[in-house]
Amino acid sequence: MKKIFFNTSIIFFLMVSYSFAKTDYFDEGVNLFNKKKFEEAQFKFEQDIVFNPKSELSYLYLSKIFNKLNKQNLEEQNLNTVMLLNPNNEEAIYSLAKLKLASSDYEKSKELNDRLTKICVKFCSQNNKLKVEIENLSKK
């Protein structure tokens, strides 16, 4: 009986430790990101993804880090992953549209902006500004 209780206690302890570890990596990453310690934050978000491969927020923060580090390919990869996990993530759609616009891919940027128009709640004002910017740049 003592052995069963002991084994159950160990399993419970490991599960609790595991769940705390998952949340700590993300929270630590956000704190480091806010302090502009991008490489350290990147490591924490990557650790969070190891424990939670479907962490769309970790991928979104990684895209923000790669944006700050001017690594557009990695930024785009992470934005695409966010959109794969959540096709209606407004921030990812908006950021990818901006990224496509910066690389002169007006068609893709317009397509993403149109998609955002259909679902926007938080990014409606930025979406409208982006629409004007796309129209102006595509005329040149």
N, C-alpha and C positions, 0 to 999 in steps of 0.2 A: 504494500500500500504506500509506504514511504517513497519507494522508487517511482511509482506512477506520479505521485505528487511532485517529486523532484523534477522528473522529465517534463511534466506539464508546466512547471514554473520556469524552466529553462526556455521552453518553446515560447511561452508568453513574453518573457524578457527579450528574447531575440526579435520577436514580432514588433514589440513596442520600440525597441532600439532602431529597427529597420525603418519604421514609419517616421520616427523623429529625424533620422538621417536624411530621408527623402526631402522633407520640408526644409531642413536647415541649409542644404546646398543651394536651393533656389533663393531663399531669403538672404543668405550670405552673398550670393551673386548680385542681387538687387542692391544691397548696401554697397558693395564694391563698385558697381556700375555708377551709382549716384555719386560716389567719391572720385569718379573718373579713373579708377584703377581697372582698366579694360582687360588687360591680359589675365589678371587674377580673377576677375568676374567671369571671363570666358571659361576658365578652368572649372569654376563652381557650377556654371550652367551645364557644362559638359558632364560633370559628375551627376547632376540632377537627371540628365537624360539617360545615364546608365541605369538609374533606379526607376525612371519613369520615361520610357521611350516616346510616349505620346504627350509629353509636356510642351504644348504649343507655345506657352509663355517663355520657356527656356529657349526655344528656337527663335522666337521673336526677339528676345534680348540679344541672342547671338547675332542676329541680323543687324541690330542697332550697333553692336560693338564693331562688326565688320564695316559698317557704314562709317563709323568714326575713324577706323584704321585704313580707310580707302581701299578695302578689299571687296570690290563689287561682285566678283564671282561667288565668293563665300556668302556675301550678303544675299545675293539672289537665291543661292541654294537653300539657305535657311528660310527665306520668305516663301519659297515654293513648298518647303516642308510644312510650314505653318498652314498654308492654304490647302495642302493635302489633308492635314489633320482637321482643319476647320475652314471649309471653303467660304464661309461668311465672315472671316476675321477682317474687319474693316481696315484696321491699321496695316495689316500685311498687304491687302489689296492696294491701298493708297501708297504705301512705301514702294511696292513693286512697280506701280504705275509711274511714280516719280523716277525710279531707277531706269525704267524703259525710256522715259522721256529724255533723261540725261544722256542716254546712249543713242538718241535720235531714232528710236523705234516708235514712231508716232502711232502706227496702227495698233500695236500691242498696248501702248499707253492709253489710247482712246478706248480700246476694248475693255481694259481693266477699269477705266474711269466710268464707262457705261454700266459695267457690272456693279460698281460701287454705288452708282446713282440709284439702282434698284433696291439696295438693301440698307443704305446709310441711315444711321441713327446719330452716331457721335462725330462722324467725319464729313457731314454734309457741307459745311462751309468750306473746308479745305478742298472737297471734291469739286465745288463750283469754281473755285480759284484755279484748280488744276485744269478744269475743262477749258477755261479761257486761255490759259498758258499753252495747252496743247494746240488749240485752234490758231493762236498767234504764231507759234513756232512752225506748225505744219504748212503755213502759207508762205513762209520765207523760201 
